[in-house]
Amino acid sequence: MKIRKEESLTRAIYNEIRDSVIFSVFFQIILWIPRLILRVMKNLF
């Protein structure tokens, strides 16, 4: 991937922001799944 110099900085910042957002959303989902499972288990039993 060859990126021109003036684009590389904004592209890098954009990639950093996107990666952190994806990571935080992924982390939220991971934390939320056990609660969902517990709620379903309580409803079933």
Secondary structure, 3 states (H helix, E strand, C coil): CCCCHHHHHHHHHHHHHHHHHHHHHHHHHHHHHHHHHHHHHHHHC
